[in-house]
Amino acid sequence: MFENLSQKFAKTVQNLRGKGRISEENISETLREVRMALLEADVALPVIKTFIDAVRVKAQGAEVATSLTPGQVFVSILQRELVELMGGAREGFELRAQPPYVVLLAGLQGAGKTTTAGKLARWLIESRKKRVLLVSTDVRRPAAILQLQRLAEQVGAGFHPSESGGDPVAIAESALEAARRGVYDVLIVDTAGRLHVDAELMDEVRAIDSRVGAHEKLFVVDAMAGQDALNSAKSFGSALELTGIILTKADGDARGGAALSVRQITGKPIVFIGVGEKTDALEPFDPERMASRILGMGDVVALVEQVQGKVDAVEAERLAKKVVSGGKFDFYDLKSQLEQLQSMGGLESLMDKLPAQLAKGGLPAGVGDVQVRRQIAIINSMTHRERRRPEVIDGSRRRRIAAGSGTQVQDVNRLLKQFSDMQRMMKGMKGGKFRRMLGALKGGGLPPGFTPPR
């Protein structure tokens, strides 16, 4: 998300950093570039005008004029105004009412409401330790009910049964009673969607809300819908007193215009963004961290949280002990590390959170997510002996492994060369280095001496 916008902003920011003096000409030129970048990102015109005017007023003020580093100050103004544009600092998703806390999801068909219900349930279960009950009131689509039931089983949430053709309001009310009896902390109500906004849809969602008294009324919108997302958000906002917005499919939208526009247009904060298809691909929306990513400063905090949340502590400790004691790194170890990398969202997901200067040039050739999957396939085609003792892999074995994994012999040779390099590196990490490195990730903090960019 924001890939195109971030590239243009990062270039603009880089040009500003070295400026010892900011003139009206500098400001006009920079804001022209910013305006073009926002237009290409499909940001709504009224939002662009408000943003540019706010930056111009502050950039021409005394704050920049009297600064010893005016270029840096101008960049900080850009960042602050981006944060304000996306809603400013907010407390996040707080469950402060008497349980069960009712969350109502509304939106058009195809926006990803049902998948988002499952993702939100998992997030509440894992990060907030809540007992969650899911219910679908989409009685016109039996497949949606079945999908939500399977998602509930997958994420460890409860599921309140509903039947096609039933009364959506009665189903929601019954689910609320079940949540009370079952001592659930949160009830998530997945409502029906339509291909377009209509009076019947609005009446139904209002009736459900009035009966269950939802504490959170979240509008689920597809980030790739562009300006259509804003129009539907306004329609739902006028019919239902929304408390926030969940932006789905953000990973598929390189422009990001909807995220920058929806807060300003609707007046409702973005609470979560969906960044993938898996049930763990839902992130609380943080305007400050998102602004840093747009400006090419990365999101190191999110990167560390992502690694800490996904690294298998037991496996990391096992590998640390093995390396520290001089044990031989083998293909079983490499496969374990590659699978953990996949569980963290892949290399692209990690690189996306690095500052632009560190991620410059993208990934080196041959180390993308496709290559990681190919390497795991190659390792899976090896025998137990070959994984433990790679030195026995001769020409005929390489041809067999390539055929078994659906790859070329060159791919096997490349992996063996990379593996050999890793083995040499591991040998040089005996003692406390490796343990300290893993301890920083496992123990809840950045490596010693590392300060995230601001």
N, C-alpha and C positions, 0 to 999 in steps of 0.2 A: 504493500500500500504506500502511496505517496512517492513511488519510485521516480516518476518523471519530475514531479515538483521538487523533490529532495535534491535531485541532480542539479537542477537549475539554481535552487536556493544555495546549495553548497558552493557552487561556483561564484555566486554573488557575494556570499559571506567571505570566501577566500580573498576576493578582490578588495573587500573592505578592511580586512584585518590589518593590512600593512599601511593603511592611510594615516598619515600624521596630521592631516587637516581635512575636515569635511566642509565642503562649500555647498551653496545652493545648487550648483551644477552637478556635483557628486550626488546629492540627494535626489534630484530630478531624474538623473540617469539610472540610479539604482532602483528607484521606485517604478520607473518605466519597465525595467527588467522584471521586477516583482509582479507588476500588473500583468505582463504578458504570461508569466509563469502561472499565475492564478487563473487566467482565462483559459489557458491550455489544460489546466487541471479541472475544468468544468465547474469552477466556483461561481455561485450566483453573482450577477452584476452588482446588486445593492450591497452585498457582503464585501465585494472587492473595494467598492468606493468607500465604505465605512472604514475598512482596514487601512487603505492607503492614506486617507485623510488623517487618521489617528497617528500613524507612523510619521507623517510629514510634520504635524504640529509638534510632536515630541522631538523629532530630529532637528528642527530649526530652533529649538529652545536652548536655554542656558546650559542644560545638562550636557549636551554634546560640545557646545562651544567652549566650555571651560575645562573639559576633560583633557588629561594628558594623553589618553589613548582614544580619540574620538571614534576611530573605526570600530574598536571593541564595544564602545557604548552604543553605537548605531546597531550593531548585531544584537546586543542585549535588548534594545527597544523592539527590534523585529521579533525576538523570542517572546517578550512580555505581551506584545499585541496579539501574537498567534495564540498564546495561552488564553487571553481574554476572548478572542474570537471563538475558541472551542469551549468556552464555558467557565474559564477560570478554575482555580483550585476548588475541589469539592471533597466532601467527606467520604464519598463512595457509597456503596450499597450497605446501608445500616439497617439492622433488624431490631427496631426499638419498640415494637408494639407487643401486646399480649399475644402469645401464640394461640392458634396457628396464624402465622404471618402470610397473608394472601398476596400472591403475585399474579397479575393478569397480563397475558401476552396477547397483543392485538396486532393486526397487519394484514397486508394483501396476500393472496395465495402465491406460493413460490418464493416468498421472502425468507423462508427458513424458520418459521415459528416453532414447528414441532422439534426439529433438530436442536434449536436454541433452548427449548424447554429441557431437553435431556442434558445439554451442556451446562445450563444454569444449575440444574439439580446436582450434577457432579461437582461443580465449583462450590456450592453450598455445603455439600457433604464433606469434601476434602479440605477446603480452606476454612470453613466456619463450623465444622463438626455438627451439622444440623441433620435432623431426621426430616426427609422431604417426601411429600406425597404428590404424585402427578395425576392430572385428569384431563381428558380431551372432551371438548364440547363440539367438536367438528363432526356432527352426526350425519352430514351428507357425504362424508368420505370415510368409509370403513377402513381403508388402508391407512389413513392418518391415525386412527385409534390404535390399530395393530402396531404401527411404527412407534408410537409413544410407549406402548406396553413393552416392546422389545428394548427400547432405550432405557426405560425404568429398570428393567432386569439387568441391563448392561452396566449401569452406573450405580446400582445398589439402592435405588429409590423405591418407595411404595407406589402402587398403581391402583387408582380407583376405576373399576370397570364402567364402561358406558356402551350403549348399543346404538347402531345406526337407526335413524328414524325417531329417536327419543327426543325429549324436550331439553334443549341445551341449558336452560335456566334451572330446571329441576335437577339435572345431572350435577351442575356446579354446586347447588345447595346441598345435595346429598354428599358430595365430596367434602364439603366444609364440615358437615356433621361427622363424617368418617375421620377427618383429620383431628377433630376434637376428641373423639373416642379413642383414637389410636395414639394420642399424645404426640402428634407430629408438630415440628417447629414451623415448617413452611408448607403451604399448599400452592402449587403452580398450576394455573388454569390456562390450558392451550385452547384458544378460541378459533372459530372457523374463519377462513379467509375467502376472498373472492378475487376474480381477475381484475376487478375494478371496484372503486368505492360506490356503494349503493345504500339506499335508505334502509333496506331490510337488514343489511349487515350492521349498520350503525345502531339500529334499534335493538338488535340482539345483543351486541356487546354491552350496550348501556344497561339492558335489563339484567344481564349477568352480574355486572358491577354493582348495581343497586341491591341485588340479593345477597352477594357474598361480601360486599364492603371491602374491596381490594385496597390494600395499603400501598402497593406499587402497581401502577398501570403503565406498562412499558410497550412502546410502539416498536415493533421489529421491522426493519427496513433493509432492503438489499442495497449495499453500497454501490453496486454497478448500475443501479437504476438511474443515476445522475439526477437531473432536474426533476424527473418523475417522482423520485424519492421525496423531494421537498414538497411537491404538490399533494401526495398522499399523506405525508406527515401532517400538513396543515389541515387536511380534511378530517383526519382522525383526531387531531388536537382540538378542533372545534366541536366535535361530537362527544369526546371523552376527555375528562380532565387528566391528561397524561402527566406522569411524574418523571419520565425519562425515555430514552431511546436506546435500542440495541442495534448496532450497525453490523449486518452480516456480510459474509463473502468479501471482507475487506482485503484478504490476501489476493483476490483476483482483480482488484481495482488499482491499477498503477497510478491513477490520477488523484483520487482522494477528495474530489470536489464536494461530494455529499457530506463527508465528515466535517469539512470546514464550513459548510453552509447551513447544515441542519440545525445547529444550535442557535445561530443568529436568526434564522427564518422562523423557527417554531418557538424559540424561547425556552426549550426543554433541553436539559443536559444529556449528553451521550454517557450512558452508564457502563456499557460493555461493548466490545467489538469482537466479532467472530473472525478468526484468522485461519480457518482450515475446516476440514470435514470431520475430523476426529472429535470425540466427546470432550477432550481436554483442550480443544482449540477455541477457548473463550477467555478473553482478558479484560479485567476491569480497565476502563478508559481513564487515562491520566493525561490531561491536557499539557502539563509541563513536560512530561517525558515525551509525549508525541511531538511537541514543538521542537524539542531538541533533535529528534530523529528527522524531522522535516528540514531543519537547518544543517543537517549533515554532522551533528554532534554525537549521534548514536544514542543508545539507551543501555548503558553498561549495567545499571541497576536491574533492568529487566533481564539482561543476559545472565547475570549472576543468579537471579531468582529462578530462571529457567533451568540453569545447570544444577542448582541445589535441589530443585524439585524433582529432577529426573535421574540424577546420578544414583546408581545403586550403591549405597554406602558399604554393604557387605562385600560386593564384588570389588569395589575400589580398595577396600582394606586388604582383601585377599591378594590383589595384584601388587599393592604396595609392599606387603610382606614378602612376596615372591621376588620382586625386583631388589628390594633392600638387602635380602639375604643372598643375592647372587643367583637366584633361580633363572632358568632359561625362558625367555619370552617366546611363546609358540603361537600357532594359528588359532588355537582355542581362545587365547587371550585377545588376539586381534579381532576375532569375530565378536567377542563380548563387547569390545570397545566400539566397534562399528554399529552394533545393534543399539547400544546406549546412545550413540550419536543420532541414529534414526528416531529414537524415542524422544529426543529433545527437539524434534521438528526438522532435523536435517541441517546441512551446512548452510544452505541459503537463509534459513531462519536465524541462525546464529550470526551470520555475516551481516544481516540486515540491521542488527542492533549495535554493530561496531561503529565508532566514529568514522566519518568519510575518509580521513587521512589514513586510517588503519586498514579500511576495507578497499582502499583505492585499487582499481584494476580488477576488482572482483576476485573470484576464486581462481587459483592456479589451474592450469589445464590438467584434466584427469582426476580432479578431486570433488566433483559435483555429486549431487544426490544420486543421479543415475549410476555413476561410477561406484558409489558406495554399495548400492544394491547388487551391481555386477560382481564386486569383490566378495560379498557374502555368498553369492551363488557359486563362485569359484571355490571358496573354502568348503562349502557344503558338498562339493563334488570330490573332495579329498577323502582318503581313508584315515582311520584313526592314527595309523603310523605316520602318514604323510603330514598330518597336522602337528604331531609331536616332534617329528624329525624331518623338517623341510629339506634337509640336505640330501635325502634319498630321492627327491623328485628329479628324475632324469628326463630325457627327451620324450620317451614313449609315455611316461606318466603325465607329462605336460599335455600331450596330445589327447590322452584319455580324459583328463580333468577339463580341458577346453570343450571337448565334445559333450561331456556330461553336464556342463554349466551353460551350454549354448553360447559360448564365447570363442574368441580366437586365441591361438597359441600366444600371440603377442600380448594379449591381455593377461594371460597367466604369467608370462615372463615379466611384465611390468609390475604385477603384484608381488612376485618373488623378490624383485629388486627393491621395491619399497619396503617389503618386510625385512629384508637384510639390513637396510639402512636403519629401520626402527630397532632392530636387535642391537646394533652397535650403539645407538643412542641410549637404550635401556642399560647397557653395560656401564655407561658413563654416569648413571644416576644411582649408583649404589650409595648407601649411607642414608642421610636424612633428607636429601633434596626432594625426592619423589614423595616421601611421606608428608613433608611440609606443604607441597603443592596440592596434594589431595585433601589435606587437612583444612586448607583455606576454603576449598569448595564445600566440603562436608560440614565444616563447623559454623558456617553462616557468616561469611564475610569475604571481602576482597583480599587478594594476596597482599602480604605486608608491603608497605611502601607504595601501593597503587592508589591513585586518586582519580576518580572518574572525571571526565571533562565537564566543564560547566559552560 
